[in-house]
């Protein structure tokens, strides 16, 4: 299984950023998650957020947006340097 491009965490909240490859070059996807302990004290992850998680997740998503924007800029620069046949 491939590794995520980047992870950003604040407390039990996390955003995982995946770099994908397509015909038109790389593209990015984001998976927000919340960690919690279930009844037997093992850690689980959920995509469900509590009311108190919303602002923190918004900050994580803002950071993810900045990271992806920077990566897309680097990707475009690399394509320009590689020449017209590179995608």
Jmol script that loads the backbone (N, CA, C; Angstrom):
load data "model"
ATOM      1  N   UNK A   1       0.840  -1.177   0.000  1.00  0.00           N
ATOM      2  CA  UNK A   1       0.000   0.000   0.000  1.00  0.00           C
ATOM      3  C   UNK A   1       0.887   1.244   0.000  1.00  0.00           C
ATOM      4  N   UNK A   2       0.503   2.246  -0.725  1.00  0.00           N
ATOM      5  CA  UNK A   2       1.300   3.456  -0.810  1.00  0.00           C
ATOM      6  C   UNK A   2       1.172   4.287   0.465  1.00  0.00           C
ATOM      7  N   UNK A   3       2.126   5.154   0.660  1.00  0.00           N
ATOM      8  CA  UNK A   3       2.152   6.027   1.825  1.00  0.00           C
ATOM      9  C   UNK A   3       1.492   7.362   1.497  1.00  0.00           C
ATOM     10  N   UNK A   4       0.864   7.990   2.496  1.00  0.00           N
ATOM     11  CA  UNK A   4       0.299   9.316   2.248  1.00  0.00           C
ATOM     12  C   UNK A   4       1.412  10.326   1.967  1.00  0.00           C
ATOM     13  N   UNK A   5       1.071  11.376   1.246  1.00  0.00           N
ATOM     14  CA  UNK A   5       2.037  12.429   0.957  1.00  0.00           C
ATOM     15  C   UNK A   5       2.361  13.212   2.219  1.00  0.00           C
ATOM     16  N   UNK A   6       1.359  13.372   3.093  1.00  0.00           N
ATOM     17  CA  UNK A   6       1.566  14.203   4.279  1.00  0.00           C
ATOM     18  C   UNK A   6       0.426  13.954   5.265  1.00  0.00           C
ATOM     19  N   UNK A   7       0.722  14.091   6.556  1.00  0.00           N
ATOM     20  CA  UNK A   7      -0.306  14.023   7.599  1.00  0.00           C
ATOM     21  C   UNK A   7      -0.147  15.237   8.495  1.00  0.00           C
ATOM     22  N   UNK A   8      -1.279  15.798   8.893  1.00  0.00           N
ATOM     23  CA  UNK A   8      -1.278  16.929   9.812  1.00  0.00           C
ATOM     24  C   UNK A   8      -2.209  16.556  10.961  1.00  0.00           C
ATOM     25  N   UNK A   9      -1.732  16.729  12.202  1.00  0.00           N
ATOM     26  CA  UNK A   9      -2.514  16.301  13.360  1.00  0.00           C
ATOM     27  C   UNK A   9      -2.548  17.408  14.407  1.00  0.00           C
ATOM     28  N   UNK A  10      -3.702  17.567  15.017  1.00  0.00           N
ATOM     29  CA  UNK A  10      -3.876  18.369  16.224  1.00  0.00           C
ATOM     30  C   UNK A  10      -4.703  17.524  17.172  1.00  0.00           C
ATOM     31  N   UNK A  11      -4.109  17.088  18.263  1.00  0.00           N
ATOM     32  CA  UNK A  11      -4.815  16.239  19.231  1.00  0.00           C
ATOM     33  C   UNK A  11      -5.302  14.967  18.579  1.00  0.00           C
ATOM     34  N   UNK A  12      -6.599  14.692  18.701  1.00  0.00           N
ATOM     35  CA  UNK A  12      -7.167  13.461  18.153  1.00  0.00           C
ATOM     36  C   UNK A  12      -7.633  13.636  16.711  1.00  0.00           C
ATOM     37  N   UNK A  13      -7.498  14.849  16.170  1.00  0.00           N
ATOM     38  CA  UNK A  13      -7.929  15.112  14.795  1.00  0.00           C
ATOM     39  C   UNK A  13      -6.740  15.049  13.845  1.00  0.00           C
ATOM     40  N   UNK A  14      -7.000  14.540  12.664  1.00  0.00           N
ATOM     41  CA  UNK A  14      -5.934  14.383  11.676  1.00  0.00           C
ATOM     42  C   UNK A  14      -6.479  14.583  10.272  1.00  0.00           C
ATOM     43  N   UNK A  15      -5.629  15.113   9.402  1.00  0.00           N
ATOM     44  CA  UNK A  15      -5.925  15.195   7.978  1.00  0.00           C
ATOM     45  C   UNK A  15      -4.808  14.439   7.262  1.00  0.00           C
ATOM     46  N   UNK A  16      -5.188  13.482   6.447  1.00  0.00           N
ATOM     47  CA  UNK A  16      -4.224  12.714   5.652  1.00  0.00           C
ATOM     48  C   UNK A  16      -4.351  13.174   4.207  1.00  0.00           C
ATOM     49  N   UNK A  17      -3.212  13.545   3.621  1.00  0.00           N
ATOM     50  CA  UNK A  17      -3.184  14.035   2.244  1.00  0.00           C
ATOM     51  C   UNK A  17      -2.555  12.962   1.363  1.00  0.00           C
ATOM     52  N   UNK A  18      -3.264  12.609   0.311  1.00  0.00           N
ATOM     53  CA  UNK A  18      -2.798  11.601  -0.641  1.00  0.00           C
ATOM     54  C   UNK A  18      -2.454  12.258  -1.971  1.00  0.00           C
ATOM     55  N   UNK A  19      -1.330  11.890  -2.552  1.00  0.00           N
ATOM     56  CA  UNK A  19      -0.936  12.348  -3.884  1.00  0.00           C
ATOM     57  C   UNK A  19      -1.286  11.235  -4.857  1.00  0.00           C
ATOM     58  N   UNK A  20      -2.108  11.554  -5.822  1.00  0.00           N
ATOM     59  CA  UNK A  20      -2.572  10.586  -6.811  1.00  0.00           C
ATOM     60  C   UNK A  20      -2.007  10.953  -8.172  1.00  0.00           C
ATOM     61  N   UNK A  21      -1.980  10.003  -9.072  1.00  0.00           N
ATOM     62  CA  UNK A  21      -1.444  10.241 -10.413  1.00  0.00           C
ATOM     63  C   UNK A  21      -2.520   9.934 -11.447  1.00  0.00           C
ATOM     64  N   UNK A  22      -2.674  10.849 -12.397  1.00  0.00           N
ATOM     65  CA  UNK A  22      -3.664  10.670 -13.456  1.00  0.00           C
ATOM     66  C   UNK A  22      -3.090  11.073 -14.794  1.00  0.00           C
ATOM     67  N   UNK A  23      -3.904  10.997 -15.822  1.00  0.00           N
ATOM     68  CA  UNK A  23      -3.479  11.351 -17.177  1.00  0.00           C
ATOM     69  C   UNK A  23      -2.937  12.769 -17.274  1.00  0.00           C
ATOM     70  N   UNK A  24      -3.531  13.672 -16.509  1.00  0.00           N
ATOM     71  CA  UNK A  24      -3.141  15.079 -16.556  1.00  0.00           C
ATOM     72  C   UNK A  24      -2.142  15.452 -15.468  1.00  0.00           C
ATOM     73  N   UNK A  25      -1.493  14.469 -14.905  1.00  0.00           N
ATOM     74  CA  UNK A  25      -0.509  14.737 -13.861  1.00  0.00           C
ATOM     75  C   UNK A  25      -1.052  14.427 -12.477  1.00  0.00           C
ATOM     76  N   UNK A  26      -0.311  14.828 -11.460  1.00  0.00           N
ATOM     77  CA  UNK A  26      -0.715  14.504 -10.089  1.00  0.00           C
ATOM     78  C   UNK A  26      -1.916  15.334  -9.621  1.00  0.00           C
ATOM     79  N   UNK A  27      -2.678  14.756  -8.708  1.00  0.00           N
ATOM     80  CA  UNK A  27      -3.770  15.453  -8.043  1.00  0.00           C
ATOM     81  C   UNK A  27      -3.810  14.958  -6.605  1.00  0.00           C
ATOM     82  N   UNK A  28      -4.469  15.699  -5.753  1.00  0.00           N
ATOM     83  CA  UNK A  28      -4.422  15.437  -4.318  1.00  0.00           C
ATOM     84  C   UNK A  28      -5.823  15.212  -3.759  1.00  0.00           C
ATOM     85  N   UNK A  29      -5.900  14.356  -2.759  1.00  0.00           N
ATOM     86  CA  UNK A  29      -7.148  14.145  -2.037  1.00  0.00           C
ATOM     87  C   UNK A  29      -6.850  14.215  -0.538  1.00  0.00           C
ATOM     88  N   UNK A  30      -7.879  14.537   0.235  1.00  0.00           N
ATOM     89  CA  UNK A  30      -7.717  14.755   1.671  1.00  0.00           C
ATOM     90  C   UNK A  30      -8.736  13.910   2.423  1.00  0.00           C
ATOM     91  N   UNK A  31      -8.273  13.248   3.476  1.00  0.00           N
ATOM     92  CA  UNK A  31      -9.159  12.431   4.315  1.00  0.00           C
ATOM     93  C   UNK A  31      -9.071  12.951   5.754  1.00  0.00           C
ATOM     94  N   UNK A  32     -10.134  13.605   6.234  1.00  0.00           N
ATOM     95  CA  UNK A  32     -10.157  14.024   7.641  1.00  0.00           C
ATOM     96  C   UNK A  32     -10.582  12.854   8.524  1.00  0.00           C
ATOM     97  N   UNK A  33     -10.040  12.793   9.736  1.00  0.00           N
ATOM     98  CA  UNK A  33     -10.429  11.714  10.645  1.00  0.00           C
ATOM     99  C   UNK A  33     -10.280  12.157  12.097  1.00  0.00           C
ATOM    100  N   UNK A  34     -10.973  11.425  12.952  1.00  0.00           N
ATOM    101  CA  UNK A  34     -10.912  11.650  14.395  1.00  0.00           C
ATOM    102  C   UNK A  34     -10.586  10.324  15.051  1.00  0.00           C
ATOM    103  N   UNK A  35      -9.570  10.302  15.907  1.00  0.00           N
ATOM    104  CA  UNK A  35      -9.204   9.092  16.646  1.00  0.00           C
ATOM    105  C   UNK A  35      -9.978   9.045  17.954  1.00  0.00           C
ATOM    106  N   UNK A  36     -10.299   7.835  18.399  1.00  0.00           N
ATOM    107  CA  UNK A  36     -10.992   7.647  19.676  1.00  0.00           C
ATOM    108  C   UNK A  36     -10.682   6.253  20.187  1.00  0.00           C
ATOM    109  N   UNK A  37     -10.840   6.070  21.487  1.00  0.00           N
ATOM    110  CA  UNK A  37     -10.670   4.746  22.088  1.00  0.00           C
ATOM    111  C   UNK A  37     -12.043   4.116  22.239  1.00  0.00           C
ATOM    112  N   UNK A  38     -12.141   2.848  21.807  1.00  0.00           N
ATOM    113  CA  UNK A  38     -13.418   2.152  21.986  1.00  0.00           C
ATOM    114  C   UNK A  38     -13.442   1.459  23.349  1.00  0.00           C
ATOM    115  N   UNK A  39     -14.443   0.652  23.584  1.00  0.00           N
ATOM    116  CA  UNK A  39     -14.641   0.031  24.894  1.00  0.00           C
ATOM    117  C   UNK A  39     -13.478  -0.793  25.405  1.00  0.00           C
ATOM    118  N   UNK A  40     -12.735  -1.455  24.537  1.00  0.00           N
ATOM    119  CA  UNK A  40     -11.601  -2.271  25.000  1.00  0.00           C
ATOM    120  C   UNK A  40     -10.284  -1.500  24.956  1.00  0.00           C
ATOM    121  N   UNK A  41     -10.366  -0.157  24.905  1.00  0.00           N
ATOM    122  CA  UNK A  41      -9.206   0.736  24.970  1.00  0.00           C
ATOM    123  C   UNK A  41      -8.286   0.668  23.743  1.00  0.00           C
ATOM    124  N   UNK A  42      -8.791   0.156  22.624  1.00  0.00           N
ATOM    125  CA  UNK A  42      -7.997   0.201  21.393  1.00  0.00           C
ATOM    126  C   UNK A  42      -8.383   1.443  20.603  1.00  0.00           C
ATOM    127  N   UNK A  43      -7.404   2.015  19.931  1.00  0.00           N
ATOM    128  CA  UNK A  43      -7.647   3.227  19.154  1.00  0.00           C
ATOM    129  C   UNK A  43      -8.318   2.892  17.838  1.00  0.00           C
ATOM    130  N   UNK A  44      -9.323   3.677  17.511  1.00  0.00           N
ATOM    131  CA  UNK A  44     -10.063   3.552  16.258  1.00  0.00           C
ATOM    132  C   UNK A  44     -10.067   4.913  15.576  1.00  0.00           C
ATOM    133  N   UNK A  45     -10.481   4.945  14.299  1.00  0.00           N
ATOM    134  CA  UNK A  45     -10.635   6.205  13.588  1.00  0.00           C
ATOM    135  C   UNK A  45     -12.027   6.306  12.999  1.00  0.00           C
ATOM    136  N   UNK A  46     -12.524   7.526  12.960  1.00  0.00           N
ATOM    137  CA  UNK A  46     -13.845   7.786  12.416  1.00  0.00           C
ATOM    138  C   UNK A  46     -13.791   9.049  11.565  1.00  0.00           C
ATOM    139  N   UNK A  47     -14.729   9.152  10.625  1.00  0.00           N
ATOM    140  CA  UNK A  47     -14.842  10.391   9.858  1.00  0.00           C
ATOM    141  C   UNK A  47     -15.935  11.290  10.445  1.00  0.00           C
ATOM    142  N   UNK A  48     -16.519  10.879  11.558  1.00  0.00           N
ATOM    143  CA  UNK A  48     -17.547  11.669  12.229  1.00  0.00           C
ATOM    144  C   UNK A  48     -16.885  12.632  13.206  1.00  0.00           C
ATOM    145  N   UNK A  49     -17.322  13.885  13.166  1.00  0.00           N
ATOM    146  CA  UNK A  49     -16.750  14.907  14.033  1.00  0.00           C
ATOM    147  C   UNK A  49     -17.782  15.399  15.022  1.00  0.00           C
ATOM    148  N   UNK A  50     -17.312  15.829  16.189  1.00  0.00           N
ATOM    149  CA  UNK A  50     -18.169  16.447  17.189  1.00  0.00           C
ATOM    150  C   UNK A  50     -18.217  17.949  16.934  1.00  0.00           C
ATOM    151  N   UNK A  51     -19.189  18.588  17.531  1.00  0.00           N
ATOM    152  CA  UNK A  51     -19.326  20.037  17.422  1.00  0.00           C
ATOM    153  C   UNK A  51     -18.018  20.732  17.816  1.00  0.00           C
ATOM    154  N   UNK A  52     -17.407  20.292  18.914  1.00  0.00           N
ATOM    155  CA  UNK A  52     -16.178  20.913  19.406  1.00  0.00           C
ATOM    156  C   UNK A  52     -14.970  20.655  18.508  1.00  0.00           C
ATOM    157  N   UNK A  53     -15.086  19.727  17.564  1.00  0.00           N
ATOM    158  CA  UNK A  53     -13.982  19.418  16.642  1.00  0.00           C
ATOM    159  C   UNK A  53     -13.969  20.325  15.412  1.00  0.00           C
ATOM    160  N   UNK A  54     -15.064  21.002  15.141  1.00  0.00           N
ATOM    161  CA  UNK A  54     -15.231  21.664  13.843  1.00  0.00           C
ATOM    162  C   UNK A  54     -14.204  22.756  13.573  1.00  0.00           C
ATOM    163  N   UNK A  55     -13.963  23.653  14.517  1.00  0.00           N
ATOM    164  CA  UNK A  55     -12.998  24.726  14.265  1.00  0.00           C
ATOM    165  C   UNK A  55     -11.575  24.196  14.130  1.00  0.00           C
ATOM    166  N   UNK A  56     -11.236  23.207  14.952  1.00  0.00           N
ATOM    167  CA  UNK A  56      -9.898  22.613  14.844  1.00  0.00           C
ATOM    168  C   UNK A  56      -9.731  21.921  13.505  1.00  0.00           C
ATOM    169  N   UNK A  57     -10.762  21.201  13.059  1.00  0.00           N
ATOM    170  CA  UNK A  57     -10.678  20.552  11.753  1.00  0.00           C
ATOM    171  C   UNK A  57     -10.580  21.587  10.645  1.00  0.00           C
ATOM    172  N   UNK A  58     -11.277  22.704  10.785  1.00  0.00           N
ATOM    173  CA  UNK A  58     -11.174  23.773   9.792  1.00  0.00           C
ATOM    174  C   UNK A  58      -9.734  24.271   9.692  1.00  0.00           C
ATOM    175  N   UNK A  59      -9.062  24.389  10.826  1.00  0.00           N
ATOM    176  CA  UNK A  59      -7.656  24.811  10.815  1.00  0.00           C
ATOM    177  C   UNK A  59      -6.783  23.758  10.128  1.00  0.00           C
ATOM    178  N   UNK A  60      -7.044  22.490  10.405  1.00  0.00           N
ATOM    179  CA  UNK A  60      -6.284  21.419   9.740  1.00  0.00           C
ATOM    180  C   UNK A  60      -6.512  21.442   8.237  1.00  0.00           C
ATOM    181  N   UNK A  61      -7.752  21.645   7.817  1.00  0.00           N
ATOM    182  CA  UNK A  61      -8.060  21.691   6.395  1.00  0.00           C
ATOM    183  C   UNK A  61      -7.412  22.904   5.732  1.00  0.00           C
ATOM    184  N   UNK A  62      -7.330  24.019   6.454  1.00  0.00           N
ATOM    185  CA  UNK A  62      -6.631  25.195   5.938  1.00  0.00           C
ATOM    186  C   UNK A  62      -5.149  24.876   5.731  1.00  0.00           C
ATOM    187  N   UNK A  63      -4.546  24.199   6.689  1.00  0.00           N
ATOM    188  CA  UNK A  63      -3.138  23.807   6.559  1.00  0.00           C
ATOM    189  C   UNK A  63      -2.958  22.823   5.403  1.00  0.00           C
ATOM    190  N   UNK A  64      -3.907  21.912   5.233  1.00  0.00           N
ATOM    191  CA  UNK A  64      -3.849  20.961   4.124  1.00  0.00           C
ATOM    192  C   UNK A  64      -3.934  21.708   2.796  1.00  0.00           C
ATOM    193  N   UNK A  65      -4.805  22.701   2.721  1.00  0.00           N
ATOM    194  CA  UNK A  65      -4.937  23.508   1.508  1.00  0.00           C
ATOM    195  C   UNK A  65      -3.610  24.192   1.171  1.00  0.00           C
ATOM    196  N   UNK A  66      -2.969  24.776   2.167  1.00  0.00           N
ATOM    197  CA  UNK A  66      -1.680  25.445   1.950  1.00  0.00           C
ATOM    198  C   UNK A  66      -0.614  24.451   1.493  1.00  0.00           C
ATOM    199  N   UNK A  67      -0.582  23.280   2.107  1.00  0.00           N
ATOM    200  CA  UNK A  67       0.390  22.251   1.714  1.00  0.00           C
ATOM    201  C   UNK A  67       0.162  21.828   0.267  1.00  0.00           C
ATOM    202  N   UNK A  68      -1.082  21.555  -0.094  1.00  0.00           N
ATOM    203  CA  UNK A  68      -1.389  21.100  -1.452  1.00  0.00           C
ATOM    204  C   UNK A  68      -1.088  22.196  -2.466  1.00  0.00           C
ATOM    205  N   UNK A  69      -1.416  23.441  -2.154  1.00  0.00           N
ATOM    206  CA  UNK A  69      -1.120  24.549  -3.072  1.00  0.00           C
ATOM    207  C   UNK A  69       0.371  24.629  -3.339  1.00  0.00           C
ATOM    208  N   UNK A  70       1.175  24.469  -2.299  1.00  0.00           N
ATOM    209  CA  UNK A  70       2.632  24.491  -2.453  1.00  0.00           C
ATOM    210  C   UNK A  70       3.117  23.320  -3.311  1.00  0.00           C
ATOM    211  N   UNK A  71       2.545  22.140  -3.068  1.00  0.00           N
ATOM    212  CA  UNK A  71       2.941  20.958  -3.844  1.00  0.00           C
ATOM    213  C   UNK A  71       2.541  21.093  -5.307  1.00  0.00           C
ATOM    214  N   UNK A  72       1.354  21.651  -5.557  1.00  0.00           N
ATOM    215  CA  UNK A  72       0.905  21.832  -6.938  1.00  0.00           C
ATOM    216  C   UNK A  72       1.813  22.818  -7.675  1.00  0.00           C
ATOM    217  N   UNK A  73       2.271  23.832  -6.966  1.00  0.00           N
ATOM    218  CA  UNK A  73       3.207  24.785  -7.562  1.00  0.00           C
ATOM    219  C   UNK A  73       4.519  24.078  -7.912  1.00  0.00           C
ATOM    220  N   UNK A  74       5.010  23.247  -7.010  1.00  0.00           N
ATOM    221  CA  UNK A  74       6.229  22.470  -7.268  1.00  0.00           C
ATOM    222  C   UNK A  74       6.031  21.485  -8.416  1.00  0.00           C
ATOM    223  N   UNK A  75       4.850  20.854  -8.456  1.00  0.00           N
ATOM    224  CA  UNK A  75       4.544  19.916  -9.543  1.00  0.00           C
ATOM    225  C   UNK A  75       4.560  20.625 -10.894  1.00  0.00           C
ATOM    226  N   UNK A  76       3.953  21.807 -10.954  1.00  0.00           N
ATOM    227  CA  UNK A  76       3.897  22.571 -12.208  1.00  0.00           C
ATOM    228  C   UNK A  76       5.294  22.989 -12.638  1.00  0.00           C
ATOM    229  N   UNK A  77       6.112  23.406 -11.689  1.00  0.00           N
ATOM    230  CA  UNK A  77       7.486  23.805 -12.003  1.00  0.00           C
ATOM    231  C   UNK A  77       8.272  22.623 -12.547  1.00  0.00           C
ATOM    232  N   UNK A  78       8.114  21.459 -11.940  1.00  0.00           N
ATOM    233  CA  UNK A  78       8.812  20.260 -12.396  1.00  0.00           C
ATOM    234  C   UNK A  78       8.371  19.883 -13.806  1.00  0.00           C
ATOM    235  N   UNK A  79       7.063  20.011 -14.109  1.00  0.00           N
ATOM    236  CA  UNK A  79       6.577  19.703 -15.460  1.00  0.00           C
ATOM    237  C   UNK A  79       7.163  20.669 -16.490  1.00  0.00           C
ATOM    238  N   UNK A  80       7.229  21.956 -16.124  1.00  0.00           N
ATOM    239  CA  UNK A  80       7.801  22.944 -17.061  1.00  0.00           C
ATOM    240  C   UNK A  80       9.262  22.640 -17.334  1.00  0.00           C
ATOM    241  N   UNK A  81       9.989  22.261 -16.305  1.00  0.00           N
ATOM    242  CA  UNK A  81      11.411  21.966 -16.465  1.00  0.00           C
ATOM    243  C   UNK A  81      11.649  20.668 -17.241  1.00  0.00           C
ATOM    244  N   UNK A  82      10.688  19.737 -17.150  1.00  0.00           N
ATOM    245  CA  UNK A  82      10.840  18.448 -17.824  1.00  0.00           C
ATOM    246  C   UNK A  82      10.557  18.558 -19.324  1.00  0.00           C
ATOM    247  N   UNK A  83       9.863  19.598 -19.729  1.00  0.00           N
ATOM    248  CA  UNK A  83       9.586  19.773 -21.150  1.00  0.00           C
ATOM    249  C   UNK A  83       8.138  19.533 -21.493  1.00  0.00           C
ATOM    250  N   UNK A  84       7.778  19.757 -22.749  1.00  0.00           N
ATOM    251  CA  UNK A  84       6.372  19.707 -23.169  1.00  0.00           C
ATOM    252  C   UNK A  84       5.748  18.321 -23.168  1.00  0.00           C
ATOM    253  N   UNK A  85       6.520  17.252 -23.183  1.00  0.00           N
ATOM    254  CA  UNK A  85       5.926  15.918 -23.230  1.00  0.00           C
ATOM    255  C   UNK A  85       5.605  15.363 -21.849  1.00  0.00           C
ATOM    256  N   UNK A  86       6.099  15.996 -20.786  1.00  0.00           N
ATOM    257  CA  UNK A  86       5.863  15.497 -19.426  1.00  0.00           C
ATOM    258  C   UNK A  86       4.473  15.900 -18.948  1.00  0.00           C
ATOM    259  N   UNK A  87       3.845  15.011 -18.156  1.00  0.00           N
ATOM    260  CA  UNK A  87       2.536  15.308 -17.546  1.00  0.00           C
ATOM    261  C   UNK A  87       2.651  15.145 -16.066  1.00  0.00           C
TER     262      UNK A  87
END
end "model"
wireframe off; spacefill off
backbone 0.3
color backbone group
